[in-house]
């Protein structure tokens, strides 16, 4: 198979320069204009590859069908999914990616926002970086994130599609491409265009109709997200996610007359945040341990608000944490006479493990493809969310495949080009396995 890295890197560099930061404060989908820009660019690229069935939905989902090889029209249809947006934790505007063709194994001091003493990529503390000596990597300039989460996945999927288009001898069934908005905020999940996806998966292809007009076309059988980290990591389970919004109403009076009268909403919100157990925070947990995480706090003397993320692999434990917030609320009201606290919770997405386990062939074929490409693979839990959880919930089991990025959502984000190319090769082998 030819070297895929050049076209892969060229695409990736083009995509990361488009600012697609999503905004959790905006309810509409997509939450940022840049996602539309990238979606339309991708749709045009896919059309230029020769695929007739390409569309951008009203909620900024890019959908495309790679028609099946002749004789494979009745094979199961599978999909590949990546998301358009980047996280708002770190700026995604004016990304300036830096390509290192042959990494020398030394520390890389990034420029940063305040001159040369910026963030550092250090192989002594980053074993993944140490493993890239002599290989190509791409990192940030230290003022923004890189956007490998998930533009690495997008570039890999489009490069895979280009290869299938150019190599008709590579046998495969129907393949559906999905690029989704607002994955980082979870707000795009309710808008998943399931009917359109199944229509693409099951409808007649624009290619080869005469040869297979009488063969019924299957709906989407399985999907795979390209949204993971290092080489060889495969993921079939993720957090259950609950979003909590806590509203504080104070009792305001002139500060000179405040004794015994004032209930300060700002202080109520701060006191509530301090009640969240530090031993159950993201920075204090790993593996299968869940957490609370306050993500935003704002307010005045009269009104304040706090947003809290609750995450756990066990749904009952996640719900217990949500219930505990009500207990904290009553405790704050007792500390601040005259103040009121209201808690609103919303379940965002669910652990996909049980439903994927019920369809063992979906993971088995992925593992077989990994073996054929010579990959050593490991199964690990996702300490986060994935659009795959929503598709799995809708009946399409969707494991997650590594995409080659590291240090997501940070100024030190970087990507390994060899890992990205390996993800392309894994997808190509996977479509062949499903066509057998």
C-alpha positions in Angstrom: 0.0 0.0 0.0 1.3 3.5 -0.8 2.4 6.0 1.8 -0.6 7.9 3.0 1.1 10.4 5.2 1.6 13.2 2.7 -2.0 13.7 1.8 -3.0 13.0 5.4 -0.8 15.7 6.8 -1.8 18.2 4.1 -5.4 17.8 5.0 -4.9 17.9 8.7 -2.9 21.2 8.4 -5.7 22.7 6.3 -8.4 21.7 8.7 -6.8 22.8 12.0 -6.4 26.4 10.7 -10.2 26.7 10.6 -11.5 27.8 14.0 -14.3 25.5 15.0 -14.4 26.1 18.8 -17.9 25.2 20.1 -19.6 27.2 22.8 -21.5 25.5 25.6 -23.4 28.7 26.3 -25.2 28.7 22.9 -28.1 26.3 22.6 -28.4 26.1 18.9 -26.5 23.5 16.8 -23.9 24.2 15.6 -22.8 26.7 18.3 -20.1 28.3 16.1 -19.9 29.6 12.5 -16.5 27.9 11.9 -18.1 24.5 12.1 -20.2 25.5 9.1 -17.1 26.6 7.3 -15.3 23.3 7.9 -18.5 21.2 7.1 -18.9 22.9 3.7 -15.2 22.5 2.9 -15.4 18.8 3.7 -18.5 18.3 1.6 -16.8 19.9 -1.4 -13.7 17.7 -0.9 -15.8 14.5 -0.8 -17.7 15.6 -3.9 -14.3 16.3 -5.6 -13.3 12.7 -4.9 -16.2 11.6 -7.0 -18.9 10.7 -4.4 -22.3 11.8 -5.6 -24.2 11.2 -2.3 -22.9 14.0 -0.1 -24.9 16.4 2.0 -24.7 18.9 4.9 -27.8 18.8 7.1 -29.6 21.7 8.7 -27.7 21.1 11.9 -24.3 20.9 10.2 -23.8 17.2 10.0 -21.8 16.1 7.0 -23.0 12.8 5.5 -21.5 10.9 2.6 -21.7 7.5 1.1 -18.8 5.6 -0.4 -20.5 3.2 -2.8 -19.8 -0.5 -2.4 -17.4 -2.4 -4.7 -19.2 -4.4 -7.5 -20.4 -7.6 -6.0 -20.4 -6.2 -2.4 -23.7 -4.3 -2.6 -25.4 -6.6 -0.1 -22.6 -6.6 2.4 -23.2 -4.9 5.7 -23.0 -1.1 5.6 -20.6 0.4 8.2 -19.8 4.0 9.1 -16.9 6.2 10.3 -17.5 9.2 12.5 -15.4 12.2 13.7 -16.4 15.6 15.1 -16.0 19.1 13.6 -15.6 21.2 16.8 -12.8 21.8 19.2 -13.0 22.4 22.9 -13.3 25.9 24.3 -11.0 25.1 27.2 -8.1 26.6 25.3 -8.2 29.0 22.3 -8.7 27.4 18.9 -8.3 30.6 16.9 -5.4 31.2 14.6 -3.9 27.8 15.1 -0.3 27.7 13.8 0.7 24.0 13.6 4.4 23.2 13.6 5.6 20.1 11.7 8.7 18.3 12.9 9.8 15.9 10.2 12.3 14.0 12.3 11.9 14.5 16.0 15.3 14.4 17.7 14.1 13.4 21.2 14.9 16.7 22.9 12.6 19.1 24.8 10.6 21.4 22.7 10.0 24.8 24.3 7.0 26.4 22.7 6.8 30.1 22.1 3.7 30.6 24.3 1.6 33.7 24.6 4.2 35.6 26.5 7.4 35.0 24.6 9.9 32.2 24.4 9.3 30.8 27.9 6.2 29.0 27.0 4.8 25.5 27.6 7.3 22.6 27.1 7.0 19.2 25.4 9.3 17.0 27.4 10.0 13.4 26.5 11.2 12.7 30.1 7.7 13.1 31.3 5.8 12.2 28.1 6.5 8.6 27.2 4.5 8.9 24.0 6.7 11.7 22.8 9.8 9.7 23.7 8.6 6.9 21.4 8.5 9.3 18.4 12.2 9.8 18.0 13.1 9.9 14.3 9.4 10.2 13.4 7.2 13.1 12.3 5.1 14.9 14.8 2.9 18.0 14.7 2.5 20.3 17.7 1.2 23.7 18.5 3.1 27.0 18.7 2.1 27.3 22.4 -0.7 29.9 22.1 -3.6 27.6 21.1 -4.6 24.0 21.0 -3.8 22.0 17.9 -7.2 20.5 17.1 -6.1 16.9 16.6 -9.3 16.3 18.7 -10.8 15.6 16.3 -9.4 17.0 13.1 -6.9 14.1 13.1 -9.9 11.8 12.8 -11.5 13.8 10.1 -8.3 13.9 8.0 -7.9 10.1 8.5 -11.4 9.4 7.3 -11.2 11.6 4.2 -7.8 10.1 3.4 -9.3 6.6 3.7 -12.1 7.6 1.4 -9.7 8.9 -1.2 -7.8 5.6 -1.2 -11.0 3.6 -1.7 -12.0 5.9 -4.6 -8.6 5.5 -6.2 -8.2 1.7 -5.7 -11.4 -0.1 -6.9 -9.7 -3.4 -6.4 -9.9 -2.9 -2.6 -13.2 -4.7 -1.8 -15.7 -3.1 0.6 -19.4 -2.8 1.2 -21.3 0.5 1.6 -19.4 2.9 3.8 -21.0 5.9 5.4 -19.0 9.0 6.5 -20.4 11.2 9.3 -18.8 14.4 10.6 -20.7 15.8 13.6 -20.9 19.2 15.3 -20.7 20.2 18.9 -19.4 16.9 20.3 -17.3 18.8 22.9 -20.4 20.4 24.5 -22.7 17.4 24.0 -25.3 19.7 22.5 -25.2 18.2 19.0 -26.1 14.7 20.1 -29.9 15.2 20.2 -29.8 16.3 16.5 -28.2 13.1 15.2 -29.8 12.6 11.7 -30.5 8.8 12.2 -33.1 8.6 9.5 -30.8 10.2 6.9 -27.9 8.0 7.9 -30.0 4.9 7.6 -31.4 6.1 4.3 -27.9 6.5 2.9 -26.9 3.1 4.3 -29.9 1.3 2.9 -30.6 3.3 -0.3 -29.5 2.4 -3.8 -26.0 3.6 -4.6 -25.4 6.1 -7.4 -22.8 3.6 -8.7 -23.5 0.1 -10.0 -27.3 0.2 -9.9 -27.8 -1.9 -12.9 -25.7 -4.7 -11.6 -27.3 -4.9 -8.2 -30.8 -3.4 -8.6 -32.5 -6.4 -7.1 -30.2 -6.8 -4.1 -31.7 -5.2 -0.9 -29.4 -2.7 0.7 -28.7 -3.0 4.5 -29.1 -0.2 7.0 -26.0 0.9 9.0 -24.8 -2.2 10.8 -21.9 -0.7 12.9 -20.0 2.6 13.1 -16.5 3.5 14.4 -15.4 6.9 15.8 -11.9 8.1 15.0 -11.5 10.2 18.2 -9.0 8.4 20.4 -5.4 8.9 21.4 -2.2 6.8 21.1 -1.6 4.0 18.6 -3.4 0.8 19.3 -6.0 2.1 21.8 -9.5 0.8 21.1 -12.4 1.9 23.3 -15.8 0.4 23.9 -16.9 2.1 27.1 -17.2 5.7 28.2 -18.6 7.8 31.0 -22.2 8.4 31.8 -22.6 12.2 31.8 -24.9 14.5 33.8 -24.8 18.2 33.5 -25.9 20.2 36.5 -26.8 23.9 36.6 -27.0 25.4 40.1 -28.8 28.8 40.6 -28.2 30.9 43.7 -30.6 33.7 44.7 -29.3 36.0 47.4 -30.9 38.6 49.6 -29.4 42.1 48.9 -29.2 45.1 51.1 -26.7 48.1 51.3 -23.4 46.7 52.5 -23.3 49.2 55.3 -26.5 47.5 56.7 -25.6 44.0 55.8 -25.1 42.5 59.3 -27.7 39.7 59.7 -29.5 40.7 56.5 -27.2 40.0 53.5 -27.2 36.7 51.7 -24.4 37.0 49.2 -25.1 34.9 46.1 -21.5 35.0 45.0 -20.3 33.6 48.3 -23.1 31.0 48.2 -21.9 29.8 44.8 -18.3 29.7 46.0 -19.2 27.8 49.2 -21.2 25.3 47.1 -18.2 24.7 44.8 -16.0 24.1 47.8 -18.4 21.4 49.1 -17.7 19.2 46.0 -15.3 16.5 47.2 -11.8 17.2 46.1 -11.1 13.5 46.2 -13.8 13.1 43.5 -12.4 15.6 41.0 -10.9 15.0 37.6 -7.4 15.8 38.9 -7.7 13.3 41.7 -9.2 10.3 39.8 -8.3 8.0 37.0 -9.3 4.6 35.4 -12.9 3.8 36.4 -13.3 6.4 39.1 -15.9 9.1 38.5 -16.0 12.7 39.5 -17.6 16.1 40.0 -16.1 19.0 38.1 -17.2 22.7 38.4 -16.7 24.1 34.9 -18.0 27.7 35.2 -19.0 30.1 38.0 -20.4 33.6 37.7 -22.7 36.0 39.4 -23.4 39.1 41.5 -24.6 39.7 45.1 -28.2 39.0 43.9 -27.8 36.1 41.4 -25.1 33.6 40.8 -24.7 30.4 38.8 -22.5 27.3 38.8 -22.1 24.6 36.2 -21.0 21.2 37.3 -20.2 18.1 35.2 -20.8 14.7 36.8 -19.1 11.7 35.2 -19.1 8.0 36.1 -18.9 4.7 34.3 -21.7 3.5 36.6 -25.0 5.2 35.9 -26.4 4.7 39.4 -23.3 6.3 40.9 -23.6 9.2 38.6 -27.3 9.7 39.6 -26.3 9.4 43.3 -23.8 12.3 42.7 -26.6 14.3 41.1 -28.8 13.7 44.1 -26.0 14.8 46.5 -26.1 18.2 44.9 -29.6 18.7 46.3 -28.2 17.9 49.8 -25.4 20.5 49.2 -28.0 23.0 48.2 -30.0 22.6 51.4 -26.8 23.0 53.4 -25.9 26.3 51.6 -29.4 27.6 52.3 -28.9 26.8 56.0 -25.6 28.7 56.0 -27.0 31.7 54.2 -30.5 32.6 55.7 -32.7 34.2 53.1 -30.8 32.7 50.2 -32.2 30.1 47.9 -30.5 27.4 45.8 -32.0 25.6 42.8 -30.4 22.6 41.1 -31.3 21.5 37.5 -29.7 18.3 36.2 -29.7 16.8 32.7 -28.5 13.4 31.6 -26.3 14.0 28.5 -25.1 10.6 27.3 -24.6 7.1 28.6 -21.9 4.4 28.8 -21.9 2.5 25.5 -20.3 -0.7 26.8 -23.4 -2.9 27.5 -24.9 -2.3 24.0 -21.6 -2.9 22.3 -21.0 -6.1 24.3 -24.4 -7.3 23.0 -23.0 -7.2 19.4 -19.6 -8.9 19.8 -18.9 -9.1 16.1 -18.5 -5.3 15.9 -15.4 -5.4 18.2 -14.3 -8.8 16.9 -14.0 -7.4 13.3 -12.1 -4.4 14.6 -9.6 -6.6 16.5 -9.2 -8.8 13.5 -8.4 -5.8 11.3 -5.9 -4.7 13.9 -4.2 -8.1 13.9 -4.0 -8.1 10.1 -2.3 -4.7 10.1 0.2 -5.9 12.7 -1.1 -3.6 15.4 -0.8 -4.4 19.1 -4.0 -3.1 20.6 -5.4 -2.5 24.1 -8.9 -1.9 25.3 -9.3 1.1 27.6 -12.2 3.1 29.0 -12.8 6.6 27.7 -12.6 9.2 30.5 -14.9 11.4 28.5 -17.6 11.4 26.0 -17.9 10.4 22.4 -20.5 10.8 19.7 -20.3 7.0 19.5 -22.2 6.8 22.8 -25.2 8.5 21.2 -25.1 6.3 18.1 -24.8 3.2 20.2 -27.8 4.4 22.2 -29.7 4.7 19.0 -29.0 1.1 18.1 -25.8 1.4 16.0 -22.8 0.0 18.1 -19.9 2.4 17.8 -16.5 1.7 19.3 -13.7 4.3 19.3 -10.4 4.0 17.4 -7.2 5.8 18.2 -6.5 8.9 16.0 -3.0 9.7 17.1 -3.4 12.9 19.1 -2.0 13.6 22.6 -2.7 16.2 25.4 -6.1 17.1 24.1 -7.6 20.5 25.1 -4.2 22.0 25.9 -1.4 24.2 24.7 0.8 21.2 24.5 -1.4 19.1 22.3 0.5 17.2 19.6 -0.1 14.4 17.1 2.0 11.5 15.8 1.9 11.3 12.0 2.8 7.6 12.0 -0.2 6.9 14.4 -2.5 8.9 12.1 -1.4 6.8 9.1 -1.9 3.6 11.1 -5.4 4.7 11.8 -6.0 5.0 8.1 -4.6 1.6 7.4 -6.7 0.1 10.2 -9.9 1.6 8.7 -9.0 0.3 5.2 -8.5 -3.3 6.6 -11.7 -3.0 8.6 -13.9 -2.3 5.6 -12.3 -5.3 3.8 -13.0 -7.5 6.9 -16.6 -6.5 6.9 -16.9 -7.2 3.1 -15.7 -10.8 3.5 
